[in-house]
Amino acid sequence: MKSWVEISEERLAANYGALAGVAGDEVAVLAVVKADAYGHSAKVCAPVLARAGVEWLGVTDAEEGVAVRTAVAGTSQRRQPRIMVMSGPLREDAEAIVQNELTPVVWTRQQMEWLADAVARLGAEPLAVHLEIDTGMARQGVAPGAELRELLQWLAVQRSLRLDGVMTHFASSEVADSPLTLQQRVRFEQALGEVASAGLGPVWVHAGNSSTVDNSAVSEHDRGSLVWLRSVASGVGARAMVRCGLALYGYCLPVEGGRAMVEPELRPVMTWKTRVIGVREVEAGDTVGYNAIFTASRPMRLALLPVGYADGLRRELSGSNTAPGGWVMIGGRRAMIVGRVSMNLTVIDVTEIANVSVGDEVVLLGDGVTADDHARLAHTIAYEIVCGMRAESRLVSAAR
Ligand SMILES: *Cc1c(COP(=O)(O)O)cnc(C)c1O
């Protein structure tokens, strides 16, 4: 195997515990396992989260939902987590949603008609749906006002659908005292008022993500998103919930202008590993890799790794003489990447590391070289780095 990902069961459970601790007893934490658990493998992570006691798992589409349903079915939980499908359904998703008791996020009458038809066709129980309110993202959701009121009137008389939740998503949750977040809250409160006026009583009210929990410190300007969420949920007699993904896996965007509440407790869950497939000595003046962007200035020892950008090791990590790039960890020490990262091969400098030989384990991402480090070099965010990895995941447990 060229490379593999080790998933720490303890760290995943501990990160969930850290989020749940800050969220508090009155705010549930939905565990987002979309995009194959942000590249960590939903099949591996969802059962760990189910055993940790999550009430809800979040996926992108019906197909992921079915896979996650199967993955958690084997866990001996007293209660199986519910599974929320967070991207809007297509007509062809409706039957799988109903048959697998997935809970879709919806915001149009057309989506709800497809689902209601599937419920009727399959003779199923009324389907719980969560209604998304667009408060400022202009992606998913219905805006508060006339359109929402009309939709609610229609929904209120449907027999095959049940309004189980009302939700929204914040555009800048990592920014403390963000005027946009404040505006989004006001719009969401208006929507919740309209839901109550339509005589509907959702069980769940949810908003926000990892950064909403991380950026929940009370400031002199703001009582914080969690306090706000709790109060608007209890105002309509519902339970509050926040939807967390990235922080479960050990990363979080920095809070801008405020204090981080969970980030200091998080630890990366993923360790991406490979093995050395070659070691060679080069002379001063020898060049390394495509376009010879690195020239040895002294005799060096280089190790070859069977991984490249096809596996998700970003090409921006390439290292030249003038612009050092990324690094890997080998025996707990840093080894710099030299030359261009190629499609399936990468060269590292092991001149200063004694006894490196073929078959030795190398950490491409994990302790000592984080997704944040890769993201900085690749001019992106940790989200894209962890989702971009192509390697099989296996669960490792320190207790074993
Ligand atoms: C992905 C997603 C989340 C989780 O976001 P993180 O920043 O990873 O915590 C929450 N809500 C919705 C609607 C999402 O799509």
Ligand as a Chemical Component Dictionary entry (heavy atoms), coordinates in Angstrom:
data_LIG
# 
_chem_comp.id                   LIG 
_chem_comp.type                 NON-POLYMER 
_chem_comp.pdbx_formal_charge   0 
_chem_comp.three_letter_code    LIG 
# 
loop_
_chem_comp_atom.comp_id 
_chem_comp_atom.atom_id 
_chem_comp_atom.alt_atom_id 
_chem_comp_atom.type_symbol 
_chem_comp_atom.charge 
_chem_comp_atom.model_Cartn_x 
_chem_comp_atom.model_Cartn_y 
_chem_comp_atom.model_Cartn_z 
_chem_comp_atom.pdbx_ordinal 
LIG C1 C1 C 0 -20.425 21.265 6.557  1  
LIG C2 C2 C 0 -21.501 21.910 7.326  2  
LIG C3 C3 C 0 -21.367 22.107 8.707  3  
LIG C4 C4 C 0 -20.096 21.781 9.467  4  
LIG O1 O1 O 0 -19.157 22.814 9.297  5  
LIG P1 P1 P 0 -17.746 22.780 10.060 6  
LIG O2 O2 O 0 -17.219 24.135 9.811  7  
LIG O3 O3 O 0 -16.939 21.726 9.412  8  
LIG O4 O4 O 0 -18.011 22.504 11.485 9  
LIG C5 C5 C 0 -22.445 22.631 9.400  10 
LIG N1 N1 N 0 -23.597 22.936 8.760  11 
LIG C6 C6 C 0 -23.755 22.782 7.447  12 
LIG C7 C7 C 0 -25.041 23.143 6.814  13 
LIG C8 C8 C 0 -22.714 22.282 6.683  14 
LIG O5 O5 O 0 -22.874 22.127 5.372  15 
# 
loop_
_chem_comp_bond.comp_id 
_chem_comp_bond.atom_id_1 
_chem_comp_bond.atom_id_2 
_chem_comp_bond.value_order 
_chem_comp_bond.pdbx_ordinal 
LIG C1 C2 SING 1  
LIG C2 C3 SING 2  
LIG C2 C8 DOUB 3  
LIG C3 C4 SING 4  
LIG C3 C5 DOUB 5  
LIG C4 O1 SING 6  
LIG O1 P1 SING 7  
LIG P1 O2 DOUB 8  
LIG P1 O3 SING 9  
LIG P1 O4 SING 10 
LIG C5 N1 SING 11 
LIG N1 C6 DOUB 12 
LIG C6 C7 SING 13 
LIG C6 C8 SING 14 
LIG C8 O5 SING 15 
# 
